[in-house]
Amino acid sequence: MRRTPTALAAWALLAACTSDLAPRRDPDVPEQVRIAFGEDPRTTMRVAWCVDSRPTAPRLRDPGVVVRRVDAPAATERRVDGERRFYPQETFAPWEATLAGLAPGALYEYRVEGAHGATGWSRFRTAPAGPEPFTFVAFGDHGVSAASERLAARVAEEAPAFVLLLGDLAYANGDQRIWDAYGRMLDPFFRGTPLMAAVGNHEYETYGGVDIGTEAYRARFALPGDEHDYVFDYAGVRFVVVDGTQALRPSHLERLDRTLAEARRDGVRRLIVAQHYPHFGSASGRGLNVPLLQAQGPLFERHRVDLVLNGHDHFYERTFPIRGGRPSTSERSAYRTGEGAIHVVAGGGGAKLYDFQPGSAPASTCVRVKSHGYLRVAVASDGGLEATAVDLDGATIDRFVLAPP
C-alpha cells in the first residue's frame, strides 16, 4: 500500500493520541481476537487479531496461530504463520491467519502467538459436511455502549453457529481507537464464534481529511472473498453478503444476479441475503428505499430469496412476505416457502434507537418494535426455519416460521 504524506501525517497524529478508548495493554499478548469462516466453512477458518505496535521486548518469533483438533491434539497440532495487515491510520497492528485443511463438523482449539506472547486456548467448530440443524444470530448497528455489551453477552449465551453483523459495527468514524475498544468488547464473547460481517455506511471512514474507506474494516476482520461481497454455505443454506453502499451500480447488480442464480442452480435449501441497507422501513425521515427496492427487488423475486436481513434503522421491523414490491399474504407468523422474501431490519444492536414515522405502520410492515435486540434463526434439518427476535432482557418481541421447501 502506498503511504502518502497526508496519510502518514494522519497516522502519526493518531499514534500520538492517548485515550481511555484504547488504553495501552500488555504489549506481549495478542488482543481483539475474532474468527470468521474462510472460502469453505467446512474446511477453512480465519483468525484476526491486533497487537501493540510499540512492543517493549525484542522480537522472539513470527506471529501465527497454533491449531489442533480437540479429539486428537497431539497428532493434528500445527502452526500457521500470520500475515500483517498494515494500514496507515492504525493504532494497534492488525494480523490474520488462514487455517485451511480442517475437517468438516469437527471441534478445534487454537491459540494466537504474537511476537512476544500468546493467548490461551479457544475453541471453534467447522461447518458440517451436509445438512443438519443449526442456529445463527443476526444484528446490526452495534457500537460501543452498555447496550452493545449487554447484547454481545446475551448473544454469546445463545452459542450460535455464527453471527451475522449487519453493518455499522464500531462507529469509529475515523477514530481508530474506537475500533480497538470495539475489538476488546467483542473479544471475550466471540473468540469461538465466527463473525460474518457486512459493510455499512459507517465502515466507510475519513480522518483528518484522509479518505480511509474500508481499510480498517478489512484489516480488522478476516472475511472471505473481497470482504465486501462474499458468499458462504452452512449446512445447505447459502448466505449472500452484499455491500449495500455499492448495490445500485450496474456491475454490482449483474454480479448479484449471477450469484443468486448460481445458488438456485446449486440446489441450496435456503437462500438468505444480508446487507446493511433495507428496502422496507418506517424510520422517521427515511421510510421506503425506492431505488434499492426497484433495483434488487426483481432479483430477489426471480431467484426466490427466502430471507433478507438488514440493519441501518435502529430498531426491529419485519415485513410480510413480499412479492412484486408488496405483501403477498396477510398471515402474521406462519408462511409457506415461495410466498416471497421476508425482510427483517435488526438494527437494534446497541446504537441509539430511532423513532418511527408518525401514523400507522406501512402496509408492508407486519411487526415493528423500538427496541435493542437481535434475531435468532433456527434452521431445521428439513430446511424449515424459525426466527425469533429477542430484546436485551431475553423477551421475545417477534416470532415467525417458514415451512420446509
N, C-alpha and C positions, 0 to 999 in steps of 0.2 A: 504494500500500500504506500503511495506517495505521501509524504508528510510535508504539507505546505507550511510556509512560515506562519500563516494565520492559524492553522490547525495546531501547530506546535505551541503557539502562544496561548491558545485556549487550554491546551493540555497542561502547560506549566502553571497557569492560573488555578486550574482545578487541583493539581497536585499540591499546591501551596496552601490550599484552604484546609481548615480543620473544622469539624462539626460533630455534634453528638449523633448526627445521622449516620456517620461512618467512623466510629472511634477505632483507633489503631488496636488491633487484636494481636494475639500471639503470632508473630510472623512465621513461626515454624510449622504451623498446622494449616492445611488447606481448609477453606470455608466456602459457604454459599454453594454447597454441593447439590446437584439435581441430576436426574436422569430422564431420558426420552428414548422411545423406540428409534431404531435405525431404519434402513430401507425395508427390511423384512422383520417385523416384530417377533417372529418365531425364532430367529437366529441372531439378531443384532440388537445391541443396546448401546446407547451413547451416554457418556458421563461428562458433565461440565462442572467446573469449579473455579474459584478465584484464590489467589494468594497475595499476600502483601508484596507490593512491588519494590519495597525498600527493606530487604532482609538484613538481619544483623549478623548472620553467620555465613561462613564460606559455603559455597555450593557443594553438597555431598553426593548428589545423584541427579539424573534426569527425571523430571516429574512423570508420573504414569499411574496406572491403575492395576492392582492385583485382583484377579477374579478366579473363583473356583466354584464348582458345584457343591452344594451342601451335602449331598449323599455320597460324594467321592472326592473330598477336598484334596487329599494328597496326590491323587492321580491326575487331577484336572487343573491344578493351580498353574497360572501363567501370569506374566506381566505384559501389559500393553503400554507402549510409550505414549505420552501426552503430546498434544500439538498446541503451541502458543497461538492465541487469537488476539493479537495486538490491535488496538485502535487508539488514535491519538488522545482522546479525551478520557481514557480510562483512569480510575482512581486505584483500583486493585487489578492485578494481572489475570485475565481470563485464560483458562486452559480447557481442553476437552480431549477425550479419547473414545475410540470406537471399539467396542467389544464384539467381535464377529465370531462366527463358527460355533454359536451356542446351540444347545439342544432345545427343541420346542417343548413348551409346557414344563420346564424344569426350574427348580429353585436354585438360585445362585447367591453367593455373597461376594462382596467386593470392598476394597478399601482404596482410598486415594493417597498416593505418596507424592508429596511435594519435594522440592529440592532439599528441605531441611527437616521435615516432619511428616507424619501420616495421620489420617483419620482412623477411627475404629471401623469395625466391620459393619456393613449394612447389607440387607437382602433385597432381591427383586426376583420376580418370576417372568419368564418369557411367555409370549403368546402361545396358545395351544396349537397343535398341528391341524386341527379341524374344528367344526362347530361344537360348541358347548356353552352352557350358561355362563354369563359374566355380567358384571355391573360396572358402569363408569359414571363419572360425575362431570358436570359442565357448569361453568360460571364465568362471567367477565367483569371488567371494571373493578379490579381488586384493590390496588393501592396499599399504602402502609398506614394502618389505623387500628384502633382497638377492635372495630368490627371486622376488619380484614383478618386479623389474627384469630379472632373467635371463629370465623368461618373456616379458616385453614385447619384449625384444631378439630372442628366438627367433621369436616370432610375426611380428615385423616382417620377418624374413628370409623368411618364407613368402610375403610380398607378397599377402595375401588381398584379395579384392574389398571386404570389410568385416569387422569384428569384432563379434560379439555379446557384450556384457558382461552376465553373468547375475546381476547384483545384488551387494550388499555390495562396493562399489567402493573407497572410500578408508579406510573405518573411522574417519572423523573423530570420530564420536560427539559432535558439538557443537563440537569444536575446529577452527575454520575454517582454521587454519594447516596442518592435516594435509591439507585439500583442496588448498591451494596446493602442498604438497610432492607430492601425488599428480599434480596437473596438470603440474608440472615434470617428473616422472618420465615421463609419457606423451608429452609434447611432442616430444622428438627422434625418437621411433619412429613416431608416428601422425599427423603433420600431413597426410599424403596418404592416409590410410586412414579411411573413415567408421567411427566408433564408435557402435554402436546399443545403448544401454544399457537394462537392465530395472531396476526398483526392487527393492531388497532391504530387509530389516528394518533394516539399519544406515543406510539413506538417510533413515529417519525419525529426526530428531535432536531433542535438547533441549540447552540450555546455560544454566547459571545459573538454573535454574528456568523458563526460557522454552521453550515448545514451538515449535521451529523447523519441525518437519515435514520436508517435502522441498524447502524453499526453496533450499537450497544446491545440491542435485542439479539442480533445474530451472534455476537461474541459470547453472550451470557447464557444462551440456550443452544443446545446441540441437537438440532432437529433434522429430519430427512430432507432430501432434495435441496432446493434453494432456500429453504426455511421460511419462505413467503407463501408459496403454493405447493402443497405436497399431498400425498395420498398414503394411507396405511390401512391394512386389513387386520381385523382382530376377530377370530372365531367365525369367519364367514361374513362379517359385516364390514363394508367399506366406508371409510371416513375420508371425505374430501375437504381439506382445509384450504381456504381461499383468502387471499389478501384483498379485502373489500375495498381498500383505498384505490386499487388499480382495476376494479371489476368492470368498469364501463369501457375500457379500452377494447377495440375490436380484436386485437390479438389475444387478449385475456379471455374474452368471451368464446373465441374459437377454441382455445385450449380447454376451457371448462366444458364446452360441448363435447369435445373428444374424450375428455376424462370421464364424464358421466356415461357416455355411450359405451366406453370400454368396460366400465363397471357392470353394465347390464349384459354385455357380451360374455363377461366372465361368470355370470350367474350368481352374483352375491346375494345373500339372504336379505340384507337391508342396505340401503344407500342413505348415508347421513352427511349433510353438508354443514360445515362450521365456518362462520365468518363474523367479523365484528359488526358490520352494519346490517340492520334488519330491513326487510321490505315493509313490514307492517309494524305500526306502533302508534301510541297515543300520548307521547310525551309532550308536555306544554312547549310550544314553539317549534315542534318537529313534525310529528304525525307520519303520514304515509310517505315512503320514499319512492315516488313515482318513477324516476329514471331507472333505479335499480330493479324495481318490480318489472318494468317493461322489458329490460334487457335480459334479466336472469329468469324471470317467471316462466316464459315459454320453455326454457331449457329444463327447468326443474320438473315441469309437467310432462314434457316429451320423454324424459328419461326416468320418470316415476320415482323421484326423490321422496323418501319417506318422512324425513325429519330435517328441519333447518334450524340450527342453533346459533343464536346471536347474542351480542351484548349491546353496548353503546348507550341504550336507555337504562337509567339506573333504577330499575325495579323489575318485577316479574310480569310478563304478559304473554299469553298464548292465544293463537288463533284456532278456529275450527279448521278442518282440512280445507285446503284452498285448491280450487280448480278454475282456470280462466280468470284468475285475479279476484275471485270471490268465494265465499263459503259454499261447499258442496252439500253440506248437511247441517241440521240444527242440533244434532246429538252433541252432548256436552262432555262425555267421558269415555265412550267405547266406540272404536272405529274399526272398519274393515280396511285391509290393505287395498290400495288403489283408489281410495276416495279423494286423494290429493295430499300434498305435503302439509304437514303441521309445522307451523313456525313458532318457535319459542324464544322470547327475549329473557335471558337470565343474566341481567346486568346489575344484580344487587350484590356484587362480590365484596363490597366494603366502602366504596366511594360514596360521597354524599348523594342521597336519594333525590330523584326528580319528582315533580308534580305531574299529574295527568292533565290533559287538556280539559277545559271546563265542559260540563254537559255529560251526556251519556257516552258509553264506550262505542267505538266504531263497530259496524256490522261484522267485520272480520274477527273481532276480539271475542273469545269465549270466556277467558278469565284474565283479570289483571289485579295485582296487589302491590301496593307501595311498601316494599319490604326488602331488607337484605336477605340473602339466601342463595341456594344453589339447586340445580336439577340433578336428581339421581335417576339413572336409566338402567333398568334390569332387562337384559335380553335373554330369553329362554332358549333351550336347545332347539326348539322348532321354529325359532325366529319371531315368536311373539314378543311384544315389548310392553313394559310397564314403566311409566315415567312419573316421578313424584317430585314436586317442588317442596323444598324444606326451608324453613326460616332458621334464624340463629338459635332459637330455643328448641329446635328439633320438631316443631309443629308442622304438619302437612298443610300447605296452602293451595295445592292443586294436585290432581292425580288424573291420569288418563291411560288407556290401554289401546294397543294396536294389535289386532288379531294376527295370527301367523299368516305368512304369504301363501 
